[in-house]
Amino acid sequence: MPKKRWFFLLFLLFFGISGWFFFVQGQKLESLKIQNNIELHQVHPVNSLALEQPIKQDILTVFLSTFKGNLRDPLSVFVLQLITIVLFARLFGIIFRRFGQPTVIGEIIAGIILGPSVFGLFFPSFSAFLFPVSSLINLQFLSQVGLILFMFIVGMDLDINIIRNKVRDAVIISQSGVFFPFLMGIGLSLYLFSNFAPANISFLSFTLFIGTAMSITAFPVLARIIHERKMTRTPLGVLAITCAAADDLVAWCLLAAVIAIVKAGTAVNVIFTIGLLVAYVTFMLFAVRPFLQRVGSIFVTKENLSKTVVAFVFLIMLGSAFLTEIIGIHLLFGAFLAGVIMPKNIDFKKVLTEKIEDVSMVLFLPLFFVLTGLRTQIGLLNTMDLWMVCGLVILVAFVGKFGGVTIAARYMGQSWQNSLSLGALMNTRGLMELIVLNIGYELGVFTPSMFTMMVIMALATTFFTGPTLSFINLCFTKKIIPGFTPDILKPFRILISFAQPKMGSSLLKLANFLADRENTSITALHITPSSELNYHGAIDYEEESFIPIKHTANELSINLETDYKATGMVSEEIHKTLRKGHFNLLLMGGAKNLFSGNVISGKIKSIIDRNSCNTAILLDKDLKKIENVLCLLDGENDSLFKDFCLKVNVNANAKISVFNINQSQLPDPIPNDLPSSKFDFIVNAELNKELFENFDLALISIESWKHFASRKASWLSYCPSTCIIRLV
């Protein structure tokens, strides 16, 4: 080690001397150059005066001028746009999630706020600086890349096998949900065409786009709503997903045909375009798809899914988008079809989605929302008549989709509750609707005011999906007359909330130790701290997360209920679950806070402060069994032993040893019927490593833990797996 230090010091010394030598020589060259310039300027004195002028400029003025120039540089403005867009999109997405709305609603609202409707109205100078007209073309191109990636993911999520399995009901219901609102949209266009269609657009083009816009259902948003409401494996949830998948497939094919008609203009061009489209789809389905299936059967994991394979998949996606664009459809249809023909191997899709989804959803798609917001000028709706027309558009869109789906579902034998629920779910439009509207705007089919009305319609129908579904469920909820249930018959309900799958297994062992009694119910809750999982990703996470705890439940012969949710509001979700389930005990895993290092802070502290049931926090140190337990008391006033340990029916194979840290005597009063076979009292001993090695688990009250943790008691580091208990 000393030799290495001397070598490093000598290296620094050599570097310093060499650098100093080169600097001195450079200064000599600079002096010589200045002397030559002076001699030259004596011959040309005018140039000498001009040369000296910049030296006399104020340094601060030069710096500020350079700073302003750098700030207005197109690259700097572009990066600032990205920062602002991502920040606003995330912020408003979180806010709207707290109101039970899809994140996409908040992101769309963020785009409208950044546009002329809010920023442009109240901060025109800042809006002109942040979103100059010259920069919009860059945002548009980059947002199109994001949409290509997004539609590719949507195509991968679309499982054709689901449609095949329920083809009879799904096809009739979904197609009623496409063609009935399409027909109503055509009827609405008769009223709108004279006043709201551009002068150079034919009635056919205008009415086809209005009808198509009314027919769209947002498959990704609907899938998230179904998953959040725990309907994924219910007959209604499966049917809704199937109908949405079939709806999307038909609606996008319909859109492709409409775009071809609008772009082609003449009947001959339309026939030519549709012919090329049919040839393209045939080639993708019967030539490219079989080859990709073989690729998917070989490259199924992150380990062997190399960058070369990912690049090949990207080439398929981009090439498909390019072909549909030059055919005369739209590049998004090509990206969507490329996703549809991807291998249906779950592992292949999962790995590929993970590589694409985050960048697409977090960075690129917010650019699209902002561009939509820049085009949405709510100020154009400046009269009551225009707002009445906007209300009519919303009404037709809602009634068309809701009525068509509900009537068809009821005709196919669904109950009224399921039929109405399907109608509400299929009214979800969201991002998919915005894509259609922006395509229509770029093709010149919609005027700015018509575009604004349609955007408001997309927001309104998506916004009311959740409340409408809740209202329907409320109307069909059976009224239960409350009665008296003896306490002895009421189940003792335990909720296990875990993040890491391994922690779930340890918490179940703890629950088994604390609740070995008749009429006990144990529910395991796992929350993925994200509200933006795709449909298949959420299912995979749910299955993987419960594998260890279900294995432990089988070993202990425990009848375990499971509950899975994906939400960014973890504390609120746990609190809501506790309140609705009337749980008696909450078990959680402890983890150090990022900033304080305290295991009882952050989310855990928030959960403890809000809930009104007994809570146990496990600091797991590889808990394998619970046979010997140490109860740590902090003086005579510590109620952990008499208020908790003596009131739970302890597992017959476990024994509790009680140790009073501050006094070597037992807390008063001591029950006369103490089960001595299950309890032991340690006196005249010290808390050291040798003592803790005899125990599998330590119990301590939250007050005692805070007391000793704040004083950094040395024996805390020797503790085995520790259960911190909060009593209410």
C-alpha positions, 0 to 999 in steps of 0.5 A: 500500500505505501508503494502505491501511495508514493507512486500516486504522489510522484504521478501527481508531481510529474503531472503538475510540473509538466502542466506548469511548463506547458502553460509557461511556454504557451504564455510566451507564445501568446506574448509573441503573438500580441507583439506581432499584432501591435507591429502590424496595427502600427501600419494599419491603425484603424484595425487596432482601434477596432481590435481593442473595442471588445476588451472594453465591454462590461464583463457582466453584460457579456455574460448575461448576453451569452446566458440569454443566447444559450437559454433561447437556443433551440436545444435548450428550449427543447430540453426545457419543454421536456422537463416541463411536460414530464413534470406537469404530466406526472403531477396531474396524473398523481392528482387525478389518481387520488380522485379515482380517475385514470392517470391519462385524464390528468396527463391530458388536463396537464396538456390543456393547461400548458396550451393556449387555454390556460398558459397561453391566456394568463402567461402569454409571454412565457407560453410564447417562450416555452412553446414557440411555433417553430419548435412544435414540429420537433415535438410533433415528430417526437410524439409520433415516435411515442405513439408508434411505441404505444400502439405497438404495446397496445397491439401486443396486449390485444390477445386474439385468443380471448376474442376466439374463446368468447367470440359469440357474445363478444362479437355481437356486443362489441360490434353493437358498441361500434356501429350503433354510436357510428350511426348516431355520429353520422346523424350528428354530423348532419347537424354539425356539417354546415357550421363546423366542417372546414370549407374544403372537406366533403360531407363523406370525410367529415361524417366518417370521422365523426362516426369513427370518433364516437365508436372508439373504446380505449382498451388500455384504460379499460383494462386498468379500470377492470384490474383496479376494481378486482374484476380481472377474473370475474365473468364480467371483467373477462367479457369486458376485456374481450369486447374492448379487444374486439372493439379496438380491432374493428374500430382501427380497421374502420379508421384505416378505411376512413383515412384511405377514403379521406386521403385518396379522394377519388373512388379509384384511389380508394380501391387502389389504397384498400387493395394495397392495405389488404395485401399488406395485412395478408403479408404480415399475418401469413408471412411475417407472423409465423417467422416471429412465432419461431423467434418468440419460442427461442428468445423468451428471457432477458438473458437471451433476448439480445439487443440484436433481437430487440433491434430486429423487433423494432425494425419490424415495428418501424417498417410496418409503420412506414409501409402503412404511411406510404400506402396512404393509411397511417403509421399508427395502424402499422405499429398496431398490427406489428404488435398484434402479430408479435409472438404470444409467448408471455415471457417474450411479450413481458420482457419486450414490454418492459423495455419499451413501456416506461420510455413511451409512457413517461417521456414520449406520450406526454409530448402528445398530450401537450400537442393536443393541449396546444390544439385545444382552445377552450376559449373558442367556445365563447358562447352558450350556443357553442357549449350547448353543441358541445353538450350535444356531442357528449350526450350522443357519444355517451348514449350511443356507446352506452345504449348500444352495448347495454341493449346488445348485452341484455339481448345476449342474456346478461343481467341488467347489472352486467349489461349496464356495467358493460355499457359504462366500461365501454364508454372509456375513450381516453388516449385512443380517442385523442389519437383519432382526433389528432389524425382528423385534425392533421388531415384537416377534417376538424376545425379548431372549435370542433376539435376542442369539442371532441377533446372535451367529449373524450375527457368527459366520457372517460371521466364518468366511467368510474362514477357511472360504474359505482352508481350502477353497483350501488343501485344493484347492491342488496340491502342487508338488515343489520343484526346482532352477532355475538363477539365469540362468533365474529371472525378474528381478521388479520390483514398481511400487507407485504411488498417483497414476496419473501416478506409475505412468507415471514409475515404469514408465519407471524400471523399463524403464531399470533392467531392460533384460535378458532374462527380466524381469517387471514388475508394477504394484500400485495400492492404494486406501487404503480397505477400504470401497469399494463393488463398482462403485466399486472396479472404476471405481478399478481401471480409471482408475488403470492407464490412464496406466501401461498407455499407457506400457507400450504405448509401451515395448512392455512386457508389464505385469502389474497388481494392484489392492487396496483396503485401509487397511493399505497398508504391510502389503499391499505387504510381503505382495505382495513376500514372496509374489511373490519380487520382486527390486526394489521401485519406489515414488514418494516424497512428503513426510510430513505432519508431518516433511516428510521423503520417507523417513518414515511409510509409505515408511520402514515399507515400506523397514524391513520388506522384504528386496529392493532398493528405489528411491524416485522423486522425480518432477519430470515425468520424460519420458525417461531418456537422460542419468543422473547418479550421485551418490556420497558419497566412496569408500565409496559402493557405489552405482556398483559394487554397482548401476550396474555390475550392471544392464544399462542401457538402450542409449540411456541414459548414466550420468555419475558424480560424486563429491561429496566427491572428484573421483576415482573410487571404488576399485576400478574394474572393468577391463571398464568399458563406457566407451560407457555411462559418463562420469566428471565431475571438476573440476565443481560441483553447480549448476543448470547441471550438473543441466540436462543430466540427466533423472534422478539416482541416489543411495544412501539413505545419501547422500540422508539425509546431504545432506538432513539438512544441507539441501544447496542443490543438492538443490533443483536436482536433476532427477527423483531415484531414491533407492536402498536396497541390501540 
